[in-house]
Amino acid sequence: MSHALQKETKIINKIAIRILPLATLCYLGAYIDRQNISFAKLQMASDLQISDTVFATGASLFFIGYMIFEIPSNMLLHKFGASRWITRIALSWGVITILMAYTKNISTFYTLRFFLGAAEAGLYPGIIYYLSLWFPSQHRVRMMGYFTLASSVGNMVSGPLCGWLLSLQGVASLSGWQIIFLVTGIFPIILGILVYFFLPERPESQTFLSNVETRWLLDSLETERHAVLQEEPQNVSIISAVFNLRVMEFAVCFMLISIASYGLS
């Protein structure tokens, strides 16, 4: 391995160790949060005397809120900064999840599920955007692979965790499903605080790389940005980007994968 390649690998590894664990935990928390409703149903539906149809409608409202606010959330993330906006996402979704523990009727259930989706909207693409600020393209796919492992880990962890929380029925005079929402709501609040204080916004403002390492990273990202600008058309509108044929094709593929995944979970 050449000296230049060793230097590049060292810098990328330092960045990955510094930002990937916290970013991955956020996605892990999001996946657990999406799964908790399935386990809570085992007790929640009978306690609140709601039908399967009502419950399924409430579960779906999460994704309607998520869909409506996904793109606006990402635009605001770009405006306010990734770490600040991810903090807002984590705190708001944590608070709403905790409020889910005190659901008393159908209208409250529907309202909280919708706003939970709205609160969490933009997290996944927001973190992808955040990673693009730190990793040159030749390393980005590998880092995305590490990051998206959180979805599998989340599916693996949520079952035993939520099952154990359900078994705590009666602790502090709470039902098991209430304990699920309380515990899985506290987790993102803790994550939001950690993100605010420990997830650096951009390479220009970080302190864990040396001046030489920072300069190499900024030069690499700037060279890549100029290459993209020369290849791609300029002044593309938001509407044309959203309805770009390639974007729509990937969206359909992801939709079909999600139908299978969420149908099973």
Secondary structure, 3 states (H helix, E strand, C coil): CCHHHHHHHHHHHHHHHHHHHHHHHHHHHHHHHHHHHHHHHHHHHHHHCCCHHHHHHHHHHHHHHHHHHHHHHHHHHHHHCHHHHHHHHHHHHHHHHHHHCCCCCHHHHHHHHHHHHHHHCCHHHHHHHHHHCCCCHHHHHHHHHHHHHHHHHHHHHHHHHHHHHHCCCCHHHCCHHHHHHHHHHHHHHHHHHHHHHHCCCCHHHCCCCCHHHHHHHHHHHHHHHHHHHHHCCCCCCHHHHHCCHHHHHHHHHHHHHHHHHHHHC
